Amino acid sequence: MPETKNQSLPIVDLARKNDEFRKVLWTGEKTQLVLMAIPEGGEIGGEVHEGHDQLLYFVAGSGLAKIGETESEVSDGDVSIVPSGVFHNFCNTGSGMLKLFTTYSPPEHEPGTEHATKAEADADD
C-alpha cells in the first residue's frame, strides 16, 4: 500500500483499526509516522536505534515499556520517549492487541514498509 499524501489524519482512529505489526504511513526527510499492533503476549523486540529518536503513542491495550534501565506500564493515552542510542522494548501484557502509532526522527524504515507480523518484520531486517 502506498504511503498517504494527506497531511492531516485521524491518527488515533487509524491506529485503533490497524492490525498489522508495522505499517509506515508517511515518510518525510526528517520524520516518519508508523502504525503498530502488538498481539497478546507479543513484543516489539529489544533494539537500539543509533541516530534515531522515537516517540510511541499508545491508543489501545496495555503493556510494559523497557527504556534503558527503566520499566513502566503503558496504556491508552500514554507516550514513551526513546532517545537515540538507548535500548528499548515494549511488551503486550494485556488482553487484546496493544495498539500505537510511533514517530522516528529521522526515518527508520523504507517508505511504504508493511509487515503483517513480527516474524515478517524480523525476516525483512
Phi and psi in radians as a Rosetta constraint file:
Dihedral C 1 N 2 CA 2 C 2 CIRCULARHARMONIC -1.204 0.35
Dihedral N 2 CA 2 C 2 N 3 CIRCULARHARMONIC 2.695 0.35
Dihedral C 2 N 3 CA 3 C 3 CIRCULARHARMONIC -1.171 0.35
Dihedral N 3 CA 3 C 3 N 4 CIRCULARHARMONIC 2.734 0.35
Dihedral C 3 N 4 CA 4 C 4 CIRCULARHARMONIC -1.252 0.35
Dihedral N 4 CA 4 C 4 N 5 CIRCULARHARMONIC 2.590 0.35
Dihedral C 4 N 5 CA 5 C 5 CIRCULARHARMONIC -1.767 0.35
Dihedral N 5 CA 5 C 5 N 6 CIRCULARHARMONIC -0.140 0.35
Dihedral C 5 N 6 CA 6 C 6 CIRCULARHARMONIC -1.162 0.35
Dihedral N 6 CA 6 C 6 N 7 CIRCULARHARMONIC 2.572 0.35
Dihedral C 6 N 7 CA 7 C 7 CIRCULARHARMONIC -1.945 0.35
Dihedral N 7 CA 7 C 7 N 8 CIRCULARHARMONIC 0.005 0.35
Dihedral C 7 N 8 CA 8 C 8 CIRCULARHARMONIC -2.333 0.35
Dihedral N 8 CA 8 C 8 N 9 CIRCULARHARMONIC 2.200 0.35
Dihedral C 8 N 9 CA 9 C 9 CIRCULARHARMONIC -2.341 0.35
Dihedral N 9 CA 9 C 9 N 10 CIRCULARHARMONIC 2.579 0.35
Dihedral C 9 N 10 CA 10 C 10 CIRCULARHARMONIC -1.402 0.35
Dihedral N 10 CA 10 C 10 N 11 CIRCULARHARMONIC 1.240 0.35
Dihedral C 10 N 11 CA 11 C 11 CIRCULARHARMONIC -1.072 0.35
Dihedral N 11 CA 11 C 11 N 12 CIRCULARHARMONIC -0.683 0.35
Dihedral C 11 N 12 CA 12 C 12 CIRCULARHARMONIC -1.129 0.35
Dihedral N 12 CA 12 C 12 N 13 CIRCULARHARMONIC -0.772 0.35
Dihedral C 12 N 13 CA 13 C 13 CIRCULARHARMONIC -1.082 0.35
Dihedral N 13 CA 13 C 13 N 14 CIRCULARHARMONIC -0.797 0.35
Dihedral C 13 N 14 CA 14 C 14 CIRCULARHARMONIC -1.051 0.35
Dihedral N 14 CA 14 C 14 N 15 CIRCULARHARMONIC -0.746 0.35
Dihedral C 14 N 15 CA 15 C 15 CIRCULARHARMONIC -1.168 0.35
Dihedral N 15 CA 15 C 15 N 16 CIRCULARHARMONIC -0.703 0.35
Dihedral C 15 N 16 CA 16 C 16 CIRCULARHARMONIC -1.165 0.35
Dihedral N 16 CA 16 C 16 N 17 CIRCULARHARMONIC -0.552 0.35
Dihedral C 16 N 17 CA 17 C 17 CIRCULARHARMONIC -1.460 0.35
Dihedral N 17 CA 17 C 17 N 18 CIRCULARHARMONIC -0.291 0.35
Dihedral C 17 N 18 CA 18 C 18 CIRCULARHARMONIC -1.264 0.35
Dihedral N 18 CA 18 C 18 N 19 CIRCULARHARMONIC 2.341 0.35
Dihedral C 18 N 19 CA 19 C 19 CIRCULARHARMONIC -2.070 0.35
Dihedral N 19 CA 19 C 19 N 20 CIRCULARHARMONIC 0.085 0.35
Dihedral C 19 N 20 CA 20 C 20 CIRCULARHARMONIC -1.526 0.35
Dihedral N 20 CA 20 C 20 N 21 CIRCULARHARMONIC 2.547 0.35
Dihedral C 20 N 21 CA 21 C 21 CIRCULARHARMONIC -0.990 0.35
Dihedral N 21 CA 21 C 21 N 22 CIRCULARHARMONIC -0.795 0.35
Dihedral C 21 N 22 CA 22 C 22 CIRCULARHARMONIC -2.542 0.35
Dihedral N 22 CA 22 C 22 N 23 CIRCULARHARMONIC 2.322 0.35
Dihedral C 22 N 23 CA 23 C 23 CIRCULARHARMONIC -2.495 0.35
Dihedral N 23 CA 23 C 23 N 24 CIRCULARHARMONIC 1.939 0.35
Dihedral C 23 N 24 CA 24 C 24 CIRCULARHARMONIC -1.324 0.35
Dihedral N 24 CA 24 C 24 N 25 CIRCULARHARMONIC 2.091 0.35
Dihedral C 24 N 25 CA 25 C 25 CIRCULARHARMONIC -1.573 0.35
Dihedral N 25 CA 25 C 25 N 26 CIRCULARHARMONIC -0.687 0.35
Dihedral C 25 N 26 CA 26 C 26 CIRCULARHARMONIC -2.705 0.35
Dihedral N 26 CA 26 C 26 N 27 CIRCULARHARMONIC 2.427 0.35
Dihedral C 26 N 27 CA 27 C 27 CIRCULARHARMONIC -2.268 0.35
Dihedral N 27 CA 27 C 27 N 28 CIRCULARHARMONIC 2.167 0.35
Dihedral C 27 N 28 CA 28 C 28 CIRCULARHARMONIC -1.918 0.35
Dihedral N 28 CA 28 C 28 N 29 CIRCULARHARMONIC -3.028 0.35
Dihedral C 28 N 29 CA 29 C 29 CIRCULARHARMONIC -1.172 0.35
Dihedral N 29 CA 29 C 29 N 30 CIRCULARHARMONIC -0.605 0.35
Dihedral C 29 N 30 CA 30 C 30 CIRCULARHARMONIC -2.122 0.35
Dihedral N 30 CA 30 C 30 N 31 CIRCULARHARMONIC -0.131 0.35
Dihedral C 30 N 31 CA 31 C 31 CIRCULARHARMONIC -2.531 0.35
Dihedral N 31 CA 31 C 31 N 32 CIRCULARHARMONIC 2.683 0.35
Dihedral C 31 N 32 CA 32 C 32 CIRCULARHARMONIC -2.396 0.35
Dihedral N 32 CA 32 C 32 N 33 CIRCULARHARMONIC 2.472 0.35
Dihedral C 32 N 33 CA 33 C 33 CIRCULARHARMONIC -1.985 0.35
Dihedral N 33 CA 33 C 33 N 34 CIRCULARHARMONIC 2.203 0.35
Dihedral C 33 N 34 CA 34 C 34 CIRCULARHARMONIC -2.360 0.35
Dihedral N 34 CA 34 C 34 N 35 CIRCULARHARMONIC 2.414 0.35
Dihedral C 34 N 35 CA 35 C 35 CIRCULARHARMONIC -1.632 0.35
Dihedral N 35 CA 35 C 35 N 36 CIRCULARHARMONIC 2.550 0.35
Dihedral C 35 N 36 CA 36 C 36 CIRCULARHARMONIC -2.459 0.35
Dihedral N 36 CA 36 C 36 N 37 CIRCULARHARMONIC 2.590 0.35
Dihedral C 36 N 37 CA 37 C 37 CIRCULARHARMONIC -2.418 0.35
Dihedral N 37 CA 37 C 37 N 38 CIRCULARHARMONIC 2.133 0.35
Dihedral C 37 N 38 CA 38 C 38 CIRCULARHARMONIC -1.926 0.35
Dihedral N 38 CA 38 C 38 N 39 CIRCULARHARMONIC 2.116 0.35
Dihedral C 38 N 39 CA 39 C 39 CIRCULARHARMONIC -1.212 0.35
Dihedral N 39 CA 39 C 39 N 40 CIRCULARHARMONIC 2.849 0.35
Dihedral C 39 N 40 CA 40 C 40 CIRCULARHARMONIC -0.870 0.35
Dihedral N 40 CA 40 C 40 N 41 CIRCULARHARMONIC 2.289 0.35
Dihedral C 40 N 41 CA 41 C 41 CIRCULARHARMONIC 1.322 0.35
Dihedral N 41 CA 41 C 41 N 42 CIRCULARHARMONIC -0.058 0.35
Dihedral C 41 N 42 CA 42 C 42 CIRCULARHARMONIC -1.556 0.35
Dihedral N 42 CA 42 C 42 N 43 CIRCULARHARMONIC 3.097 0.35
Dihedral C 42 N 43 CA 43 C 43 CIRCULARHARMONIC -2.601 0.35
Dihedral N 43 CA 43 C 43 N 44 CIRCULARHARMONIC 2.813 0.35
Dihedral C 43 N 44 CA 44 C 44 CIRCULARHARMONIC -1.261 0.35
Dihedral N 44 CA 44 C 44 N 45 CIRCULARHARMONIC -0.664 0.35
Dihedral C 44 N 45 CA 45 C 45 CIRCULARHARMONIC 1.892 0.35
Dihedral N 45 CA 45 C 45 N 46 CIRCULARHARMONIC 2.305 0.35
Dihedral C 45 N 46 CA 46 C 46 CIRCULARHARMONIC -1.059 0.35
Dihedral N 46 CA 46 C 46 N 47 CIRCULARHARMONIC 2.346 0.35
Dihedral C 46 N 47 CA 47 C 47 CIRCULARHARMONIC -2.791 0.35
Dihedral N 47 CA 47 C 47 N 48 CIRCULARHARMONIC 2.894 0.35
Dihedral C 47 N 48 CA 48 C 48 CIRCULARHARMONIC -2.306 0.35
Dihedral N 48 CA 48 C 48 N 49 CIRCULARHARMONIC 2.260 0.35
Dihedral C 48 N 49 CA 49 C 49 CIRCULARHARMONIC -1.804 0.35
Dihedral N 49 CA 49 C 49 N 50 CIRCULARHARMONIC 1.907 0.35
Dihedral C 49 N 50 CA 50 C 50 CIRCULARHARMONIC -1.438 0.35
Dihedral N 50 CA 50 C 50 N 51 CIRCULARHARMONIC 2.162 0.35
Dihedral C 50 N 51 CA 51 C 51 CIRCULARHARMONIC 1.442 0.35
Dihedral N 51 CA 51 C 51 N 52 CIRCULARHARMONIC 0.137 0.35
Dihedral C 51 N 52 CA 52 C 52 CIRCULARHARMONIC -2.276 0.35
Dihedral N 52 CA 52 C 52 N 53 CIRCULARHARMONIC 2.141 0.35
Dihedral C 52 N 53 CA 53 C 53 CIRCULARHARMONIC -1.512 0.35
Dihedral N 53 CA 53 C 53 N 54 CIRCULARHARMONIC 2.605 0.35
Dihedral C 53 N 54 CA 54 C 54 CIRCULARHARMONIC -2.383 0.35
Dihedral N 54 CA 54 C 54 N 55 CIRCULARHARMONIC 2.374 0.35
Dihedral C 54 N 55 CA 55 C 55 CIRCULARHARMONIC -2.063 0.35
Dihedral N 55 CA 55 C 55 N 56 CIRCULARHARMONIC 2.313 0.35
Dihedral C 55 N 56 CA 56 C 56 CIRCULARHARMONIC -2.084 0.35
Dihedral N 56 CA 56 C 56 N 57 CIRCULARHARMONIC 2.174 0.35
Dihedral C 56 N 57 CA 57 C 57 CIRCULARHARMONIC -1.966 0.35
Dihedral N 57 CA 57 C 57 N 58 CIRCULARHARMONIC 2.005 0.35
Dihedral C 57 N 58 CA 58 C 58 CIRCULARHARMONIC -1.575 0.35
Dihedral N 58 CA 58 C 58 N 59 CIRCULARHARMONIC 2.318 0.35
Dihedral C 58 N 59 CA 59 C 59 CIRCULARHARMONIC -2.120 0.35
Dihedral N 59 CA 59 C 59 N 60 CIRCULARHARMONIC -0.213 0.35
Dihedral C 59 N 60 CA 60 C 60 CIRCULARHARMONIC -2.835 0.35
Dihedral N 60 CA 60 C 60 N 61 CIRCULARHARMONIC 2.574 0.35
Dihedral C 60 N 61 CA 61 C 61 CIRCULARHARMONIC 1.539 0.35
Dihedral N 61 CA 61 C 61 N 62 CIRCULARHARMONIC -3.000 0.35
Dihedral C 61 N 62 CA 62 C 62 CIRCULARHARMONIC -2.530 0.35
Dihedral N 62 CA 62 C 62 N 63 CIRCULARHARMONIC 2.685 0.35
Dihedral C 62 N 63 CA 63 C 63 CIRCULARHARMONIC -2.841 0.35
Dihedral N 63 CA 63 C 63 N 64 CIRCULARHARMONIC -3.028 0.35
Dihedral C 63 N 64 CA 64 C 64 CIRCULARHARMONIC -2.104 0.35
Dihedral N 64 CA 64 C 64 N 65 CIRCULARHARMONIC 2.181 0.35
Dihedral C 64 N 65 CA 65 C 65 CIRCULARHARMONIC -1.729 0.35
Dihedral N 65 CA 65 C 65 N 66 CIRCULARHARMONIC 2.250 0.35
Dihedral C 65 N 66 CA 66 C 66 CIRCULARHARMONIC -2.041 0.35
Dihedral N 66 CA 66 C 66 N 67 CIRCULARHARMONIC 1.947 0.35
Dihedral C 66 N 67 CA 67 C 67 CIRCULARHARMONIC -2.247 0.35
Dihedral N 67 CA 67 C 67 N 68 CIRCULARHARMONIC 1.926 0.35
Dihedral C 67 N 68 CA 68 C 68 CIRCULARHARMONIC 1.088 0.35
Dihedral N 68 CA 68 C 68 N 69 CIRCULARHARMONIC -2.243 0.35
Dihedral C 68 N 69 CA 69 C 69 CIRCULARHARMONIC -1.579 0.35
Dihedral N 69 CA 69 C 69 N 70 CIRCULARHARMONIC -0.012 0.35
Dihedral C 69 N 70 CA 70 C 70 CIRCULARHARMONIC -1.757 0.35
Dihedral N 70 CA 70 C 70 N 71 CIRCULARHARMONIC 2.378 0.35
Dihedral C 70 N 71 CA 71 C 71 CIRCULARHARMONIC -2.086 0.35
Dihedral N 71 CA 71 C 71 N 72 CIRCULARHARMONIC 2.393 0.35
Dihedral C 71 N 72 CA 72 C 72 CIRCULARHARMONIC -2.638 0.35
Dihedral N 72 CA 72 C 72 N 73 CIRCULARHARMONIC 2.666 0.35
Dihedral C 72 N 73 CA 73 C 73 CIRCULARHARMONIC -1.353 0.35
Dihedral N 73 CA 73 C 73 N 74 CIRCULARHARMONIC 2.535 0.35
Dihedral C 73 N 74 CA 74 C 74 CIRCULARHARMONIC -2.283 0.35
Dihedral N 74 CA 74 C 74 N 75 CIRCULARHARMONIC 2.616 0.35
Dihedral C 74 N 75 CA 75 C 75 CIRCULARHARMONIC -2.746 0.35
Dihedral N 75 CA 75 C 75 N 76 CIRCULARHARMONIC -3.109 0.35
Dihedral C 75 N 76 CA 76 C 76 CIRCULARHARMONIC -0.776 0.35
Dihedral N 76 CA 76 C 76 N 77 CIRCULARHARMONIC 2.170 0.35
Dihedral C 76 N 77 CA 77 C 77 CIRCULARHARMONIC 1.717 0.35
Dihedral N 77 CA 77 C 77 N 78 CIRCULARHARMONIC -0.164 0.35
Dihedral C 77 N 78 CA 78 C 78 CIRCULARHARMONIC -1.554 0.35
Dihedral N 78 CA 78 C 78 N 79 CIRCULARHARMONIC 2.732 0.35
Dihedral C 78 N 79 CA 79 C 79 CIRCULARHARMONIC -2.250 0.35
Dihedral N 79 CA 79 C 79 N 80 CIRCULARHARMONIC 2.447 0.35
Dihedral C 79 N 80 CA 80 C 80 CIRCULARHARMONIC -2.020 0.35
Dihedral N 80 CA 80 C 80 N 81 CIRCULARHARMONIC 2.438 0.35
Dihedral C 80 N 81 CA 81 C 81 CIRCULARHARMONIC -1.970 0.35
Dihedral N 81 CA 81 C 81 N 82 CIRCULARHARMONIC 2.158 0.35
Dihedral C 81 N 82 CA 82 C 82 CIRCULARHARMONIC -2.094 0.35
Dihedral N 82 CA 82 C 82 N 83 CIRCULARHARMONIC 1.813 0.35
Dihedral C 82 N 83 CA 83 C 83 CIRCULARHARMONIC -1.218 0.35
Dihedral N 83 CA 83 C 83 N 84 CIRCULARHARMONIC 2.714 0.35
Dihedral C 83 N 84 CA 84 C 84 CIRCULARHARMONIC -0.910 0.35
Dihedral N 84 CA 84 C 84 N 85 CIRCULARHARMONIC 2.406 0.35
Dihedral C 84 N 85 CA 85 C 85 CIRCULARHARMONIC 1.449 0.35
Dihedral N 85 CA 85 C 85 N 86 CIRCULARHARMONIC 0.068 0.35
Dihedral C 85 N 86 CA 86 C 86 CIRCULARHARMONIC -1.827 0.35
Dihedral N 86 CA 86 C 86 N 87 CIRCULARHARMONIC 2.260 0.35
Dihedral C 86 N 87 CA 87 C 87 CIRCULARHARMONIC -1.085 0.35
Dihedral N 87 CA 87 C 87 N 88 CIRCULARHARMONIC 2.465 0.35
Dihedral C 87 N 88 CA 88 C 88 CIRCULARHARMONIC -2.695 0.35
Dihedral N 88 CA 88 C 88 N 89 CIRCULARHARMONIC 2.721 0.35
Dihedral C 88 N 89 CA 89 C 89 CIRCULARHARMONIC -2.724 0.35
Dihedral N 89 CA 89 C 89 N 90 CIRCULARHARMONIC 2.637 0.35
Dihedral C 89 N 90 CA 90 C 90 CIRCULARHARMONIC -2.310 0.35
Dihedral N 90 CA 90 C 90 N 91 CIRCULARHARMONIC 2.179 0.35
Dihedral C 90 N 91 CA 91 C 91 CIRCULARHARMONIC -2.039 0.35
Dihedral N 91 CA 91 C 91 N 92 CIRCULARHARMONIC 2.450 0.35
Dihedral C 91 N 92 CA 92 C 92 CIRCULARHARMONIC -1.452 0.35
Dihedral N 92 CA 92 C 92 N 93 CIRCULARHARMONIC 2.002 0.35
Dihedral C 92 N 93 CA 93 C 93 CIRCULARHARMONIC -1.882 0.35
Dihedral N 93 CA 93 C 93 N 94 CIRCULARHARMONIC 0.022 0.35
Dihedral C 93 N 94 CA 94 C 94 CIRCULARHARMONIC -1.834 0.35
Dihedral N 94 CA 94 C 94 N 95 CIRCULARHARMONIC -2.972 0.35
Dihedral C 94 N 95 CA 95 C 95 CIRCULARHARMONIC -1.736 0.35
Dihedral N 95 CA 95 C 95 N 96 CIRCULARHARMONIC 2.475 0.35
Dihedral C 95 N 96 CA 96 C 96 CIRCULARHARMONIC 1.471 0.35
Dihedral N 96 CA 96 C 96 N 97 CIRCULARHARMONIC 3.078 0.35
Dihedral C 96 N 97 CA 97 C 97 CIRCULARHARMONIC -1.284 0.35
Dihedral N 97 CA 97 C 97 N 98 CIRCULARHARMONIC 2.534 0.35
Dihedral C 97 N 98 CA 98 C 98 CIRCULARHARMONIC -1.620 0.35
Dihedral N 98 CA 98 C 98 N 99 CIRCULARHARMONIC 2.029 0.35
Dihedral C 98 N 99 CA 99 C 99 CIRCULARHARMONIC -2.034 0.35
Dihedral N 99 CA 99 C 99 N 100 CIRCULARHARMONIC 2.475 0.35
Dihedral C 99 N 100 CA 100 C 100 CIRCULARHARMONIC -2.760 0.35
Dihedral N 100 CA 100 C 100 N 101 CIRCULARHARMONIC 2.903 0.35
Dihedral C 100 N 101 CA 101 C 101 CIRCULARHARMONIC -2.172 0.35
Dihedral N 101 CA 101 C 101 N 102 CIRCULARHARMONIC 2.620 0.35
Dihedral C 101 N 102 CA 102 C 102 CIRCULARHARMONIC -2.398 0.35
Dihedral N 102 CA 102 C 102 N 103 CIRCULARHARMONIC 2.643 0.35
Dihedral C 102 N 103 CA 103 C 103 CIRCULARHARMONIC -2.082 0.35
Dihedral N 103 CA 103 C 103 N 104 CIRCULARHARMONIC 2.477 0.35
Dihedral C 103 N 104 CA 104 C 104 CIRCULARHARMONIC -2.058 0.35
Dihedral N 104 CA 104 C 104 N 105 CIRCULARHARMONIC 2.375 0.35
Dihedral C 104 N 105 CA 105 C 105 CIRCULARHARMONIC -2.336 0.35
Dihedral N 105 CA 105 C 105 N 106 CIRCULARHARMONIC 1.949 0.35
Dihedral C 105 N 106 CA 106 C 106 CIRCULARHARMONIC -1.286 0.35
Dihedral N 106 CA 106 C 106 N 107 CIRCULARHARMONIC 3.115 0.35
Dihedral C 106 N 107 CA 107 C 107 CIRCULARHARMONIC -0.951 0.35
Dihedral N 107 CA 107 C 107 N 108 CIRCULARHARMONIC 2.536 0.35
Dihedral C 107 N 108 CA 108 C 108 CIRCULARHARMONIC -1.845 0.35
Dihedral N 108 CA 108 C 108 N 109 CIRCULARHARMONIC -0.607 0.35
Dihedral C 108 N 109 CA 109 C 109 CIRCULARHARMONIC -1.958 0.35
Dihedral N 109 CA 109 C 109 N 110 CIRCULARHARMONIC 2.788 0.35
Dihedral C 109 N 110 CA 110 C 110 CIRCULARHARMONIC -1.106 0.35
Dihedral N 110 CA 110 C 110 N 111 CIRCULARHARMONIC 2.428 0.35
Dihedral C 110 N 111 CA 111 C 111 CIRCULARHARMONIC -0.929 0.35
Dihedral N 111 CA 111 C 111 N 112 CIRCULARHARMONIC 2.424 0.35
Dihedral C 111 N 112 CA 112 C 112 CIRCULARHARMONIC 1.412 0.35
Dihedral N 112 CA 112 C 112 N 113 CIRCULARHARMONIC 0.043 0.35
Dihedral C 112 N 113 CA 113 C 113 CIRCULARHARMONIC -1.028 0.35
Dihedral N 113 CA 113 C 113 N 114 CIRCULARHARMONIC 2.338 0.35
Dihedral C 113 N 114 CA 114 C 114 CIRCULARHARMONIC -2.401 0.35
Dihedral N 114 CA 114 C 114 N 115 CIRCULARHARMONIC 2.302 0.35
Dihedral C 114 N 115 CA 115 C 115 CIRCULARHARMONIC -2.297 0.35
Dihedral N 115 CA 115 C 115 N 116 CIRCULARHARMONIC 2.088 0.35
Dihedral C 115 N 116 CA 116 C 116 CIRCULARHARMONIC -1.189 0.35
Dihedral N 116 CA 116 C 116 N 117 CIRCULARHARMONIC -0.583 0.35
Dihedral C 116 N 117 CA 117 C 117 CIRCULARHARMONIC -2.384 0.35
Dihedral N 117 CA 117 C 117 N 118 CIRCULARHARMONIC 2.885 0.35
Dihedral C 117 N 118 CA 118 C 118 CIRCULARHARMONIC -1.098 0.35
Dihedral N 118 CA 118 C 118 N 119 CIRCULARHARMONIC -0.705 0.35
Dihedral C 118 N 119 CA 119 C 119 CIRCULARHARMONIC -1.016 0.35
Dihedral N 119 CA 119 C 119 N 120 CIRCULARHARMONIC -0.736 0.35
Dihedral C 119 N 120 CA 120 C 120 CIRCULARHARMONIC -1.119 0.35
Dihedral N 120 CA 120 C 120 N 121 CIRCULARHARMONIC -0.722 0.35
Dihedral C 120 N 121 CA 121 C 121 CIRCULARHARMONIC -1.125 0.35
Dihedral N 121 CA 121 C 121 N 122 CIRCULARHARMONIC -0.768 0.35
Dihedral C 121 N 122 CA 122 C 122 CIRCULARHARMONIC -1.095 0.35
Dihedral N 122 CA 122 C 122 N 123 CIRCULARHARMONIC -0.658 0.35
Dihedral C 122 N 123 CA 123 C 123 CIRCULARHARMONIC -1.196 0.35
Dihedral N 123 CA 123 C 123 N 124 CIRCULARHARMONIC -0.448 0.35
Dihedral C 123 N 124 CA 124 C 124 CIRCULARHARMONIC -1.486 0.35
Dihedral N 124 CA 124 C 124 N 125 CIRCULARHARMONIC -0.312 0.35
